[in-house]
Amino acid sequence: MTTATRYLYLARHGEASQDESELTEAGRRQAGLLGVRLRGIPFTAVYHGPLARTTETARLVNEHLPDVRMRVDEIAGDYVPHVPDRDELPPEYREASARFFAQFSEEERERGRALAEAAVRRFTGPADGADTRHDLVITHNFLVGWLVRGALDAPAWRWLSLNHGNAALTVIRYAPGRPSSILAYNDMGHLPVELRWTGFEPRQPW
């Protein structure tokens, strides 16, 4: 079977309101600037998660990609992709990790595992056929971390340590016969300094 290079563009949604029902004004600015950044890329497919913050981000990005059809898909949603066993983790991280994962039910854990497996099948690896693919996924921090971890063949638990900026951009290349390559990670160059933050730590002027 013939395969070609796939470029996977991963973007986290813009900053959301406290109840996560919509983007803040800053989040809308972030999403619009992300759209400008992506303008001109010949996307083969564009996906976004079903929650309000990714849907609104996708709509604002799409204003700058008029010939691209956005597709909503649960596998681009917000879920825990992997819950590590206690023995997977270095001893110094075990207690804090256990407290974090305790908030997720067994059903949520199983659902997350299944969706993460589907995301890997859908979004990663060289593309079938002879034509180069450019795929965009507008998603959440957890899935970005999971796919970056996979591209680096890092231990499964390492997705926990990757925090992605709102409307930041990561690009992974999957070329036939070559290891996957991170071309850009958490790139916020299209955002002014006051709009660059991850949502997880105090704002920093990166």
C-alpha positions in Angstrom: 0.0 0.0 0.0 1.3 3.5 -0.9 1.6 6.0 1.9 2.4 9.7 2.1 3.5 12.2 4.6 0.9 13.5 7.1 1.2 16.8 8.8 -0.9 17.0 11.9 -1.7 20.5 13.3 -2.9 20.5 16.8 -4.5 23.6 18.4 -6.0 24.0 21.8 -9.2 26.0 22.1 -9.1 29.7 23.0 -9.5 30.8 26.6 -13.0 29.9 28.0 -15.3 31.6 30.4 -15.3 30.3 34.0 -18.3 28.0 33.3 -16.7 26.9 30.0 -19.9 27.8 28.1 -18.2 30.1 25.7 -14.9 31.8 24.9 -13.9 35.0 26.7 -13.2 38.1 24.7 -9.5 37.2 24.9 -10.3 33.7 23.8 -12.1 35.0 20.7 -9.1 37.1 19.8 -6.9 34.1 20.2 -9.1 32.0 18.0 -9.2 34.7 15.3 -5.4 35.1 15.3 -5.0 31.3 15.1 -7.2 31.4 12.0 -5.0 34.0 10.4 -1.9 31.9 11.3 -3.4 28.8 9.5 -4.6 30.7 6.4 -3.2 29.3 3.2 -2.4 25.8 4.5 -4.0 23.2 2.2 -5.9 21.3 4.8 -7.2 17.9 3.8 -9.5 17.6 6.9 -10.3 19.7 10.0 -11.8 18.3 13.2 -12.9 19.9 16.4 -14.4 18.6 19.7 -18.1 18.9 20.5 -17.8 21.2 23.5 -18.7 24.8 23.3 -15.1 26.1 23.7 -13.8 24.1 20.8 -16.8 24.6 18.7 -16.6 28.4 19.0 -12.8 28.3 18.4 -13.4 26.3 15.2 -16.0 28.7 14.0 -13.7 31.7 14.4 -10.8 29.8 12.8 -13.0 28.8 9.9 -13.8 32.4 9.1 -10.2 32.5 7.8 -10.4 29.2 6.1 -13.4 29.7 3.8 -12.9 26.6 1.6 -12.5 24.2 4.6 -15.3 22.2 6.1 -15.1 21.7 9.9 -16.1 18.3 11.2 -17.2 17.8 14.8 -15.9 14.6 16.3 -16.0 13.1 19.8 -12.4 11.8 19.5 -11.2 15.4 19.3 -13.0 16.1 22.6 -12.0 16.6 26.2 -11.2 13.3 28.0 -8.5 11.5 30.0 -6.5 9.4 27.5 -4.6 7.2 29.9 -4.7 6.6 33.6 -1.3 5.2 34.7 -1.0 2.4 37.1 0.7 3.4 40.3 3.9 1.5 39.4 4.2 3.4 36.1 4.9 6.6 37.9 8.1 7.7 39.7 7.5 7.5 43.4 7.6 11.2 43.9 4.6 11.8 41.6 2.4 9.0 42.8 0.3 10.7 45.5 -0.4 13.8 43.5 -1.3 11.8 40.5 -3.6 9.6 42.5 -5.5 12.6 43.8 -5.9 14.0 40.3 -7.3 10.8 38.8 -9.6 10.1 41.7 -12.0 12.7 40.3 -12.7 10.5 37.2 -15.1 7.6 37.4 -14.3 4.2 36.0 -16.7 4.9 33.1 -14.9 8.1 32.3 -11.6 6.3 32.3 -12.7 3.6 30.0 -14.4 6.1 27.7 -11.2 8.2 27.6 -9.0 5.2 26.8 -11.3 4.1 23.9 -11.4 7.6 22.5 -7.7 8.1 22.7 -7.1 4.8 20.8 -9.5 6.0 18.1 -7.7 9.4 17.9 -4.4 7.7 17.4 -5.9 5.6 14.6 -7.5 8.5 12.9 -5.0 11.3 13.3 -1.5 9.7 13.4 0.9 7.9 11.2 1.6 8.3 7.4 -1.4 8.9 5.3 -2.9 6.3 2.9 -2.4 7.1 -0.7 0.1 9.1 -2.7 -0.9 12.6 -1.6 0.5 14.6 1.4 -2.1 15.3 4.0 -2.5 18.4 6.2 -5.0 17.6 9.1 -6.0 20.1 11.7 -7.5 19.1 15.1 -8.9 21.9 17.4 -9.1 20.1 20.7 -8.1 20.2 24.4 -4.9 20.1 26.4 -5.1 16.4 27.3 -5.3 15.1 23.7 -2.5 17.4 22.5 -0.3 16.0 25.3 -1.3 12.5 24.5 -0.4 12.7 20.8 2.8 14.6 21.4 3.8 12.0 23.9 3.1 9.3 21.4 5.1 11.0 18.7 8.1 11.0 21.0 7.6 7.4 22.1 7.7 8.7 25.7 6.2 6.7 28.6 2.4 6.7 28.6 2.2 8.7 31.8 4.2 11.6 30.4 1.2 13.2 28.8 0.4 14.6 32.3 3.3 17.0 32.2 2.5 18.7 28.9 0.5 22.0 29.2 -0.6 23.6 25.9 -1.3 27.3 25.5 -4.8 28.5 24.5 -4.9 28.7 20.7 -1.2 27.6 20.6 -0.1 25.4 17.7 1.8 22.1 17.6 2.7 20.4 14.3 3.8 16.8 14.0 5.1 15.2 10.8 4.5 11.5 10.1 6.6 10.5 7.1 6.8 7.0 5.6 9.8 5.1 6.8 10.9 7.7 9.3 10.2 8.4 13.0 7.5 11.0 13.7 8.9 14.5 14.2 7.7 17.4 16.3 8.1 20.4 13.9 6.5 22.9 16.3 5.3 22.7 19.9 3.1 25.1 21.8 3.9 27.8 19.3 2.3 31.1 20.4 4.1 33.3 17.9 0.9 34.4 16.3 -0.4 35.8 19.6 0.6 39.1 21.3 2.3 38.7 24.6 -0.8 39.5 26.6 -2.7 36.5 25.0 0.0 33.9 25.7 -0.8 31.5 28.5 -1.7 27.9 29.2 -4.6 28.3 31.6 -2.7 26.1 34.1 -0.1 28.5 35.5 0.2 32.2 36.2 0.5 34.1 32.9 4.1 34.4 31.6 5.4 36.7 28.9 6.6 33.8 26.6 
